[in-house]
Amino acid sequence: MTAAATPNQSVPEESAPDRPISERPVPRLGREFGKLWSASAISNIGDGVTAVAGPLLVASLTDDPALIAGAAFVQQLPWLLFSLPGGALVDRLDRRRVMIAVDLGRAVVLGTLACLALAGVVTVPTVYVAFFLLGVAETLADTAAVSVLPNIVPEQRLEQAYGWLQATFVVGNQFIAKPFGAYLFVVAVASPFGLNAVTFVVAALLLTALRWRPTPAEKPDAGRRADRSLAAEIAVGLRAMWESAVLRMLAVCLCLMNVVFCAAFAVFVLYCRQRLGLDEIGFGVLLTSSAVGGLLGAWLSPRLRRRFGTPALLRAGLIVEITTHTVLAATREPWLAGTIMALFGVHTMVWGALVMSLRARLVPDELRGRVNSVYSLLDLGGAAIGTLLGGILAAGTDSLTVPFWTAAVATTLLLLGFWRRLGATGRFDGTGPAFDGTGPAEATS
């Protein structure tokens, strides 16, 4: 298979995403996207509740920064261990069934954790086990969801669909769920986890109605893969990522960004409590400020890309990260911390939209699960390493600001190292010439 056969790799001029809507066909997103969007919306609310309640639960059991950071690390660790096999399985199996099974499994784990919290017998090791299992499930669910979207959405609407899902994540997972999760935790420790279990059950039921089946045209190597080992399929995904200079550069850059970012934010709950003087509700509100910025970033992203281009925005994003770490290291004012977190939220959403758009253009469907899994391995694996290092650094220096100062210096070095290479993304950002077919699909198909 050549790159020309890839559905989203070469975008004809008349359907280019950045042309005015009035000059191109406007098909509907369709009912199937509505089902996927509804499942994503309800589960995002539950996930956001757990995201804020989880650190609060661990902080209520221990004041050790390393143990608190460890709770986040064990949920990120599966991306290091199972990301690549998960991507190969997603390319082999029915992606809809994968998402349903994983959602039901996560409901069982969270329901059990809620019962233990209700009985007052939850411990730090128990939380670690639960979060590790949730992380394992996430490696499959997230890869399947990202990979299935181009199969159920018209090509002309692909970027709009990504935008809808991003905005839904911001509104549900961060804007609504974060303060709500903190409130639920104050009312009853078990309630946030019980609610999340229910949302996963509802999401699974919604996905049962999703109509999606892989077709021979979408899986051209299905016959050959019957005799191919899982390791061989993983190697295909690795090669596809490595042979695309743009995808390789972005994956490495994001991995390093996540190492330094998560090293700084590993003990953010303690930073908010001890340095900013915030209680549980204040912690949730501060996280919400990032969500407000993220919602604005989801709306601004296509407009900023048309105005400035992808290379300039990627470079500016690194400058925002440096500023964020510096301000948080220096300030004790909650309002200033909230302001910089809002700006950081804009940056993260713009970065995500730009990178996701590039991947949609460069990766063919039959490789999507595997390439996405390689990307996730470097992306979230870097987060896991950074979280672990951040907890150790905070505990070893007995300071909650040293990780932020360290992250500011490291991100500055990262910006200097990748400044010129980020310019290569301009060839494939959707505003210039279409992809010329020299990427991973041609090299590995």
Secondary structure, DSSP 8 states (H G I E B T S, - for coil): --GGG-TTTS--GGG-TTS-GGGS------HHHHHHHHHHHHHHHHHHHHHHHHHHHHHHH---HHHHHHHHHHHHHHHHHHHHHHHHHHHHS-HHHHHHHHHHHHHHHHHHHHHHHHHT---HHHHHHHHHHHHHHHHHHHHHHHHHHHHHS-GGGHHHHHHHHHHHIIIIIIIIHHHHHHHHHHH-TTHHHHHHHHHHHHHHHHHTT------TTT-TTHHHHTT--HHHHHHHHHHHHHT-HHHHHHHHHHHHHHHHHHHHHTTHHHHHHHTS---HHHHHHHHHHHHHHHHHHHHHHHHHHHHH-HHHHHHHHHHHHHHHHHHHHH---HHHHHHHHHHHHHHHHHHHHHHHHHHHHH--HHHHHHHHHHHHHHHHHHHHHHHHHHHHHHHHHT-SSHHHHHHHHHHHHHHHHHTTGGGGGGGGSSSSS---S-SHHHHH-
